[in-house]
Amino acid sequence: MNQTLSQKRILHLKQDYERGFIRHCGFKADQVAHGKFRASLVLKDHHRQQDGFVHAGVMATMADHTAGYAAFTVVDPTFQILSIEFKINFFKPAFGRGLECRSTVIRAGRKVIVAESEVYDLGEENRGMTAKAMVTLMAVPGEALV
């Protein structure tokens, strides 16, 4: 597949990324390129757990979803992407004003795609990477899901 995405495809992926549950979470698509996707989140009180840190589920959802959209950049537009497995490591609590997730496809097979996601805590100081996920995804022809 061509290494350059059209502006139409980039716009579609950004808009598609922010639908449904993800809109409720508040995730925003920031940058899209072949094999890469970057998203951000402005943190609100409802993203935090009982001790004031960002809930691990928020970071895991962001890592998984953003990796899925990185995978969308390496397949034909007629394909859908489904997560089949992910593992996440949390390095330190996040408690800043926002999160940024940077996802990169590290293996683009015909059916199975592997991506990694790095989640960064955006605080008053540069807090750095707070979590890293390895995500395995499957490319499925769109008509197979109907």
Secondary structure by P-SEA (a helix, b strand, c coil): ccccccaaaaaaaaaaaacccccccccccccccccccccccccccccccccccccaaaaaaaaaaaaaaaaaaaccccbbbbbccbbbbbcccccccbbbbbbbbccccccbbbbbbbbbbbccccccccbbbbbbbbbbcccccc
